[in-house]
């Protein structure tokens, strides 16, 4: 997809939503050097797919991606795991930190065309939270709920992958507020709008509930290697 087409459609969809909400535009990030880009262009993941998906450019560091922020204060954090579950959870930040913590290194991909390689995080696997909550047998999707009513959804089969998690630490430091702190979701193998910032809830459902960007023309499956940026109806 040509960059000018991506930008023009991006602006159109934001305007149609009633307000321009930045999720990160191409051309405003520092890209890695040309020699490094060539090296990365030939790099493959363990599953055989390229580390940099089609239409993406590697950048040096993650930036503020915009959006209407939630409170960055850990003391204001509350997480509900609810919906079609046997044991709903209601956790504050201290309770989240008391759970098993893991370190993650992953590549992340924004729908607007950038990829950040080898980002390092610390947090709690979403699979662990779902295991405690006990999804109903008929449950098929996870709706990630964030500040000011923002939502996005992923299949439960995606949510329970070992590299899908709630993060509170980025590159060894507390997750900054502009990047979704104190806690955000990270879903590495989907475009980054699936990795909701300022997370407040995980709702388990049997019928999918497409979220903020998905109902405004963005792809619900959001696979970077298939360049699923927009819904087919657009």
C-alpha positions in Angstrom: 0.0 0.0 0.0 1.4 3.4 -1.0 2.2 5.7 2.0 0.1 8.6 0.6 -2.9 6.3 0.3 -2.4 5.0 3.9 -2.2 8.6 5.2 -5.2 9.9 3.3 -7.4 7.0 4.4 -6.1 7.3 7.9 -7.2 11.0 8.1 -10.5 10.1 6.5 -11.3 7.4 9.1 -10.3 9.6 12.0 -12.4 12.5 10.7 -15.4 10.1 10.3 -15.1 9.2 13.9 -15.7 12.8 14.9 -12.1 13.6 16.1 -8.6 13.1 15.0 -7.0 10.5 17.3 -3.4 9.9 16.6 -2.2 6.3 16.6 1.2 7.2 15.1 1.8 8.4 11.6 4.7 7.3 9.3 7.6 9.7 8.8 7.7 11.1 12.4 10.0 8.4 13.8 13.7 7.8 13.7 14.4 4.8 11.5 17.4 2.5 11.8 20.3 2.9 9.5 20.3 1.7 5.9 22.8 -1.1 6.5 20.9 -2.3 9.5 17.6 -2.2 7.4 19.2 -4.4 4.8 20.3 -6.9 7.4 16.8 -6.9 9.0 15.1 -7.3 5.7 16.6 -10.7 5.4 15.9 -11.8 9.0 13.3 -14.4 9.7 11.3 -15.4 12.7 11.3 -19.0 14.0 8.0 -19.6 12.2 9.7 -18.6 8.9 8.0 -15.2 8.5 10.1 -12.1 8.0 10.7 -10.1 11.2 9.7 -6.9 9.4 6.2 -7.5 7.8 5.4 -6.1 4.4 4.9 -2.4 4.2 6.7 -1.8 7.6 9.9 0.2 8.4 12.0 -0.5 11.5 12.3 2.4 14.0 14.7 3.0 16.9 12.3 3.5 19.8 8.6 3.7 20.6 7.0 7.1 20.8 3.8 8.6 22.4 1.1 7.2 20.2 -1.7 9.6 21.2 -5.1 8.7 22.3 -7.2 10.0 25.3 -5.1 9.0 28.3 -6.1 7.3 31.4 -4.5 7.9 34.8 -0.8 7.0 34.9 -0.9 6.5 38.6 -0.5 2.9 39.8 -2.7 3.7 42.8 -5.6 4.5 40.4 -5.3 1.2 38.6 -8.1 -1.4 38.7 -8.4 -4.4 36.5 -11.6 -6.4 36.1 -11.5 -9.8 34.5 -15.2 -10.5 33.9 -17.9 -11.6 31.4 -18.4 -15.3 30.7 -16.1 -16.5 33.4 -16.6 -18.7 36.5 -14.5 -16.6 38.9 -14.4 -12.8 38.1 -11.4 -11.0 39.3 -10.9 -7.4 40.6 -7.3 -6.5 41.0 -5.5 -3.3 42.0 -1.9 -2.7 41.0 -0.5 -4.3 44.1 -2.5 -7.5 43.5 -1.4 -7.5 39.8 2.3 -7.3 40.9 1.8 -10.1 43.4 1.1 -12.5 40.5 3.8 -14.3 38.6 5.8 -11.8 36.6 7.6 -12.6 33.4 10.1 -10.8 31.1 9.2 -10.5 27.4 11.2 -9.6 24.3 9.1 -9.1 21.1 8.7 -7.1 17.9 5.7 -4.8 17.6 4.1 -3.4 14.5 1.9 -0.3 14.0 -0.7 -0.2 11.3 0.7 3.1 10.2 3.9 1.5 9.0 6.5 1.2 11.7 8.0 -1.8 13.5 10.0 -1.8 16.7 12.3 -4.8 17.0 13.4 -6.5 20.3 11.3 -4.3 22.6 11.6 -5.6 26.2 8.8 -5.6 28.7 7.9 -7.1 32.1 4.3 -8.0 33.0 1.7 -10.7 33.5 0.6 -13.2 30.8 -3.0 -12.7 30.0 -3.3 -16.5 29.9 -2.5 -16.6 33.6 -5.3 -14.2 34.4 -7.8 -16.1 32.2 -6.8 -19.4 33.9 -7.6 -17.8 37.3 -11.0 -16.5 36.0 -12.0 -19.7 34.2 -13.6 -18.8 30.9 -16.9 -20.6 30.0 -16.7 -23.4 27.5 -18.7 -21.3 24.9 -16.3 -18.3 25.3 -14.4 -17.5 22.1 -13.2 -13.9 22.3 -11.5 -11.5 24.7 -12.5 -7.8 24.8 -9.7 -5.6 26.1 -11.2 -2.6 27.9 -9.3 0.6 28.4 -9.8 4.2 29.6 -12.7 6.3 28.3 -14.5 3.4 26.7 -11.8 2.3 24.3 -12.0 -1.4 23.4 -10.4 -3.9 21.1 -10.9 -7.6 20.8 -8.9 -10.7 19.9 -9.8 -14.4 19.8 -9.2 -16.3 23.0 -6.9 -18.6 21.1 -4.7 -15.5 20.5 -5.1 -14.2 24.1 -3.7 -17.3 25.7 -0.5 -17.4 23.6 2.5 -17.2 25.9 3.7 -13.9 24.4 0.4 -12.0 24.9 0.5 -10.0 28.2 -0.3 -7.0 30.3 2.8 -4.9 30.7 3.9 -2.5 33.4 7.6 -2.1 32.5 9.2 -1.1 29.3 13.0 -1.3 28.7 13.6 -1.8 32.4 11.6 1.3 33.6 8.0 1.7 34.7 5.7 2.0 31.6 5.4 5.7 30.9 1.9 7.3 30.9 2.0 8.3 27.2 2.8 4.7 26.3 -0.2 3.4 28.3 1.2 3.2 31.9 0.7 2.0 34.4 -0.6 -1.0 32.5 -1.2 -1.8 28.8 -1.8 -4.9 26.8 0.8 -6.2 24.3 -0.4 -8.5 21.5 2.8 -8.8 19.4 1.5 -10.6 16.3 -1.3 -8.1 15.6 -1.1 -4.5 14.6 -0.5 -2.4 17.6 -4.1 -1.0 18.0 -4.9 -4.4 19.4 -2.5 -3.6 22.2 -4.7 -1.3 24.2 -3.2 1.3 26.5 -4.4 2.2 30.0 -6.1 -1.2 30.4 -9.0 -1.4 32.9 -10.7 -4.7 32.0 -10.6 -8.1 30.2 -14.0 -9.2 29.2 -14.6 -12.8 28.1 -17.4 -13.2 25.5 -18.8 -15.9 23.2 -19.7 -13.4 20.4 -17.1 -11.0 19.1 -17.4 -7.3 20.0 -15.2 -5.3 17.5 -13.7 -2.3 19.2 -13.0 1.4 18.6 -10.8 1.2 15.5 -12.4 -1.9 14.1 -15.8 -0.3 13.9 -14.2 2.7 12.1 -12.8 0.7 9.2 -9.7 -1.0 10.5 -9.3 -4.7 10.2 -10.6 -6.9 13.0 -8.0 -9.6 12.4 -5.1 -7.1 11.9 -2.4 -9.6 10.7 0.7 -7.6 9.8 2.1 -10.3 7.5 -1.1 -10.2 5.5 -1.2 -6.4 5.6 -4.7 -6.6 7.1 -4.9 -2.9 7.8 -8.5 -2.2 6.8 -11.7 -4.1 6.7 -12.8 -5.6 3.4 -16.0 -3.6 3.5 -14.1 -0.3 3.1 
